[in-house]
Amino acid sequence: METKNISELMEFSKDNFVPKQVHVGEKSVVMLLCFDGKQEMPVHEHPGAVEMVIYAVKGKGKLLMGDEEREFNEGSIAFCKGDVPISPRNPGDGQFVVMVTMVLKREKS
């Protein structure tokens, strides 16, 4: 069994959001995205993923998924296919942390 403390993995930079690799398995990848105030991830897709689970770990932010943007605050969870464009962002001044789990189409090499 592998365990990690998400709070200990959080890292922030005033320059840009910080992506942290939490886990890479044979058919999944888990990333932690740490946003300081006014930071965002560009709109992008994950064509290598069958599905994605996006969970707001800390703070308040927004999540663009496809054509729709919603409030995405601590405790919120969203699900989408890997080919759906997404963009988490932090329009506020506080810290915002999102954990993304990607279920891959093929085994990781």
Summary of the structure (lengths in Angstrom):
residues: 109
radius of gyration: 13.4
end to end distance: 21.1
largest distance: 38.8
contacts: 328
relative contact order: 0.30
helix: 4%
strand: 54%
